């Protein structure tokens, strides 16, 4: 019994040392909304890291305490200003159209098609923590296509994000950042 316990202990110690030796690059992930910064993975990013991290990103370790690199990301909408006039005109028409205020007001539904000019995306920045201030080494994005449109019912206002042909994908942004780090650092 004692020899079994010793064997299990040695196996556990070797597993910890092996994983520590395999960690050649430590990274942390943070999200910013432009005002505050939140450190950690989204549930989707955590699921991806738990499922694919060991296989696809060998030599990389998630370490929020002492990272070598920080993947800082946010969400943005490009081209929104191009569509804003159309959105304003639609919303003005929606509130001033006699059909929207009359007895048939509940029956008018419009279908909104995505515009290739408006794109939502998760934008990431890879920062090097070995220098102060942290220099940005790389910038990229992650997104998913949105092939379908949306419905706009009576009384609803239209927003430029309703016209977006893509939506932000934080999981894709993190995956792209890690792929870049893996290639750049030859892991």
C-alpha positions as CSV (number, residue, x, y, z in Angstrom):
1,X,0.0,0.0,0.0
2,X,2.8,2.4,0.9
3,X,4.6,1.7,-2.4
4,X,1.4,2.4,-4.3
5,X,1.1,5.8,-2.5
6,X,4.7,6.6,-3.3
7,X,4.3,5.7,-6.9
8,X,1.2,7.9,-7.2
9,X,3.0,10.8,-5.6
10,X,6.0,10.5,-8.0
11,X,3.6,10.2,-10.9
12,X,1.8,13.4,-9.8
13,X,5.0,15.3,-9.2
14,X,6.4,14.2,-12.7
15,X,3.1,15.3,-14.3
16,X,3.4,18.8,-12.7
17,X,7.1,19.2,-13.6
18,X,6.4,18.0,-17.2
19,X,3.6,20.6,-17.7
20,X,5.7,23.3,-16.1
21,X,8.7,22.5,-18.4
22,X,6.3,22.5,-21.4
23,X,5.3,26.1,-20.7
24,X,7.5,28.1,-23.0
25,X,5.2,31.1,-23.3
26,X,2.8,32.4,-20.7
27,X,-0.1,34.6,-21.7
28,X,-3.1,36.4,-20.2
29,X,-6.3,37.5,-21.8
30,X,-8.1,40.8,-21.0
31,X,-11.2,42.6,-22.3
32,X,-11.6,46.3,-22.4
33,X,-14.7,48.4,-23.2
34,X,-12.6,51.5,-23.5
35,X,-13.2,52.5,-19.8
36,X,-12.3,49.4,-17.8
37,X,-10.3,46.3,-18.2
38,X,-11.5,42.8,-17.2
39,X,-8.9,40.0,-17.0
40,X,-10.0,36.5,-17.8
41,X,-11.6,34.4,-20.5
42,X,-15.2,34.5,-21.7
43,X,-17.1,31.2,-21.3
44,X,-16.6,30.5,-25.0
45,X,-12.9,31.3,-24.9
46,X,-12.5,29.0,-21.8
47,X,-14.3,26.2,-23.6
48,X,-12.0,26.6,-26.6
49,X,-8.9,26.7,-24.4
50,X,-9.9,23.7,-22.3
51,X,-10.8,21.7,-25.5
52,X,-8.0,22.8,-27.9
53,X,-5.3,24.4,-25.8
54,X,-3.1,21.4,-25.1
55,X,-3.4,20.1,-28.7
56,X,-3.2,23.2,-30.8
57,X,-1.1,25.5,-28.6
58,X,1.6,23.3,-27.2
59,X,4.1,25.2,-25.1
60,X,1.6,27.9,-24.2
61,X,0.1,28.4,-20.7
62,X,-2.6,30.7,-19.5
63,X,-1.1,32.7,-16.6
64,X,-2.9,35.8,-15.3
65,X,-0.3,36.5,-12.6
66,X,3.0,36.7,-14.6
67,X,2.3,36.6,-18.4
68,X,4.9,37.1,-21.1
69,X,2.2,38.4,-23.4
70,X,-1.3,39.9,-22.9
71,X,-4.0,39.4,-25.5
72,X,-6.2,42.5,-25.1
73,X,-9.4,42.5,-27.0
74,X,-12.5,44.6,-27.5
75,X,-15.6,44.7,-29.7
76,X,-16.2,47.2,-32.4
77,X,-18.5,48.1,-35.3
78,X,-16.8,49.4,-38.5
79,X,-18.8,51.3,-41.0
80,X,-21.6,52.2,-38.6
81,X,-21.2,55.9,-39.4
82,X,-21.8,55.1,-43.1
83,X,-25.2,53.6,-42.3
84,X,-26.2,56.0,-39.6
85,X,-28.0,58.4,-42.0
86,X,-30.1,55.5,-43.4
87,X,-30.9,54.3,-39.9
88,X,-31.9,57.8,-38.8
89,X,-34.1,58.2,-41.9
90,X,-35.7,54.8,-41.3
91,X,-36.4,55.6,-37.6
92,X,-37.9,59.0,-38.6
93,X,-40.1,57.4,-41.2
94,X,-41.1,54.7,-38.7
95,X,-42.3,57.2,-36.1
96,X,-43.9,59.7,-38.6
97,X,-45.6,57.3,-41.0
98,X,-49.4,57.5,-40.6
99,X,-49.6,53.7,-41.1
100,X,-47.4,53.3,-38.0
101,X,-49.8,55.3,-35.8
102,X,-53.1,54.3,-37.3
103,X,-55.4,51.2,-36.8
104,X,-53.0,49.0,-38.8
105,X,-49.9,50.0,-36.8
106,X,-49.4,46.5,-35.4
107,X,-49.2,44.9,-38.8
108,X,-46.2,46.6,-40.4
109,X,-43.0,44.6,-40.2
110,X,-39.9,45.3,-42.2
111,X,-37.1,42.9,-43.0
112,X,-33.6,44.4,-42.5
113,X,-30.8,43.1,-44.7
114,X,-27.2,43.1,-43.6
115,X,-24.9,45.6,-45.3
116,X,-21.4,44.7,-46.3
117,X,-20.4,48.2,-45.2
118,X,-21.2,47.5,-41.5
119,X,-19.0,44.9,-39.8
120,X,-18.9,43.9,-36.2
121,X,-15.7,42.3,-35.0
122,X,-13.6,41.5,-31.9
123,X,-10.3,43.3,-32.3
124,X,-7.3,42.0,-30.4
125,X,-3.9,43.4,-29.6
126,X,-0.9,41.3,-28.5
127,X,1.2,43.1,-25.9
128,X,4.7,42.2,-24.8
129,X,5.1,42.5,-21.0
130,X,8.9,42.3,-21.0
131,X,9.1,46.1,-21.8
132,X,7.5,49.1,-20.2
133,X,5.2,50.5,-21.4
134,X,3.9,47.3,-23.0
135,X,4.5,47.6,-26.8
136,X,1.9,46.3,-29.2
137,X,3.4,43.5,-31.3
138,X,0.4,42.5,-33.4
139,X,-3.3,43.5,-34.1
140,X,-6.0,41.3,-35.6
141,X,-9.7,40.5,-35.4
142,X,-12.2,37.7,-35.0
143,X,-15.7,37.6,-36.4
144,X,-18.5,35.4,-37.8
145,X,-20.5,36.1,-40.9
146,X,-24.2,36.8,-40.4
147,X,-26.0,35.7,-43.6
148,X,-29.5,36.4,-42.4
149,X,-31.3,39.6,-41.8
150,X,-33.5,40.7,-38.9
151,X,-37.1,41.7,-38.5
152,X,-38.1,45.1,-37.4
153,X,-41.6,45.2,-35.9
154,X,-43.8,48.2,-35.3
155,X,-42.5,50.5,-32.6
156,X,-39.0,49.1,-32.8
157,X,-36.1,51.4,-33.6
158,X,-33.4,50.3,-36.0
159,X,-29.7,50.4,-34.8
160,X,-26.6,50.2,-37.0
161,X,-25.7,46.9,-35.4
162,X,-28.9,45.5,-37.0
163,X,-27.3,46.1,-40.4
164,X,-24.0,44.4,-39.6
165,X,-22.9,41.6,-42.0
166,X,-20.6,40.1,-39.3
167,X,-20.7,39.8,-35.5
168,X,-17.7,39.9,-33.1
169,X,-16.3,36.5,-32.2
170,X,-14.1,36.7,-29.1
171,X,-13.2,33.0,-29.4
172,X,-12.0,33.5,-33.0
173,X,-10.0,36.6,-31.9
174,X,-8.2,34.6,-29.1
175,X,-7.6,31.7,-31.4
176,X,-6.1,34.0,-34.1
177,X,-3.9,35.8,-31.5
178,X,-2.6,32.4,-30.2
179,X,-1.9,31.2,-33.7
180,X,0.1,34.3,-34.4
181,X,2.1,33.9,-31.2
182,X,2.7,30.3,-31.9
183,X,4.0,31.1,-35.4
184,X,6.0,34.2,-34.3
185,X,7.7,32.4,-31.4
186,X,8.2,29.2,-33.3
187,X,6.4,26.9,-30.8
